[in-house]
Amino acid sequence: MSVSQLLSSDAWAAGMQFLNSDYNWEAHEVFEPVWQALPNPSPERTLTRALIQLANAQLKRKMNRPNAVLRLCDQVVELMDGLPNDAFVTCGVVRETLEHQVDQLRSTVILRNP
C-alpha cells in the first residue's frame, strides 16, 4: 500500500476516527491490516504500529491494567523516536498530539503496590 493509498483509504480514515473517538478496540482492528499492507520497513508502517499501541494502551487503561498501560506507552514513544517529522505530516498525524496523549495516559495510571 502506497502512502497516497494509505491516506485516502477508508480503513485509515476509520482507524483515525475510532482512535479519536476512544473506540480503541475498533481502532486496533482497523489499523492492523493497514499496518500489514504497508511496506516493511517504512516510516508509515512504524507510525501505524505506534497508533495501534496507543489504542492498546488506552484500552488497557479502561481495563485497569496500569503496568500494561505504561509498557505500551513506552513502546509508542520508542516507535515515534525513530521517525522523521515528515512521516507524521504525510500521514496527517501531529507528533505533539501523540506525545501529549501518551503523557496523559501515563498521568492517569496509579500503580498497585506489590
N, C-alpha and C positions, 0 to 999 in steps of 0.2 A: 504494500500500500504506500503510495507516494504521500508526501506531506500535503500536497494540494487535495488529494483524495481524502486524506485524514480530516482536514479542516472542513471539508464540505460534506462529510458523511453524516448520515442520520445517527449512527452509533456514537460518534464523537459528541455531537450536539446533545444527545440524550444523556450520555455519561456526565457531561458537564452540568446539565440541568439537574440530574439526580444528585450529584455531589453538592451542588449549591443549594439544593432544597432539603438536604440532610436525609436523603434516601440512599444510605451508604451501601447496603447490600446490593441494591439495584445498580448503583454506580459501578461497583466492583464487577458485577456480572456483565455489564455492557462494555466496560473498558478492557476486560480480559481478552476477548477476541481481537480487539483493535491492537492491543499490545502484541499479541501473537502474530498479527499480519504485518507489523512494521519491520523494516529492515533491521537486522541484528548484526553488528551494533549500529545504533543511531541515537542521536540526542532525543528525537521524538519518542522512541521506544523507552528510553530511560525516564523521560518526563512522564509518560503514561504509567510506567511502573510506580513512580512516586505518587501519582494520583490514586492508583489502586491501593497503595499502602496507607495513604491518608484516609481514604474511605474506610479501610480496615481499622485504623486507629480510632476513628470516630465511632464505628460500630462497637469496638471493644470498650469504649468509654460508656456507652449506653448499657453494656453488659456488666459494668462494674469490674473490669479486668485491668486495674491500673498498671500492673507490670507489663502487660501486653501493649497498652497504650504507649508507654514510654519506649519500649523496644521498637515499635512501629514508627514512632516519631523520629527516633534515631535513624532508622532506615530511610525515611523520607529525606531528612537532612543530608545524609550521606549520598543519596542519589542526586539531589539537587546540587550539591557542592561540585560535582564534576561537570555540570552543564554550562555551556556558554549562554549568555543572556539572550542571544538571538533565537535560541531554541524556544524560550518562553514566549518571545514576541511572535515567532512564526506560528505557534500553537494557540495564541490568544490567551495565554496564561500569564498572570502577573506574579513574578517571583516573590515580591514583597508580601503579596496576599497569602501565598502558600506559607511563607515563613511565619506570618502572623497567625495563621490557622494552627500551625504546629505549636507555636508559643502558647496560644490559648488552650489547646488541648493539654499541654504539659501543666499549665497552671491549674487545671481542674482536677488533676489527679491527686488523690490522697492515698499514699502507700500504707498498706497494712503493716502493723508490727509483726515481726516474725515470731 
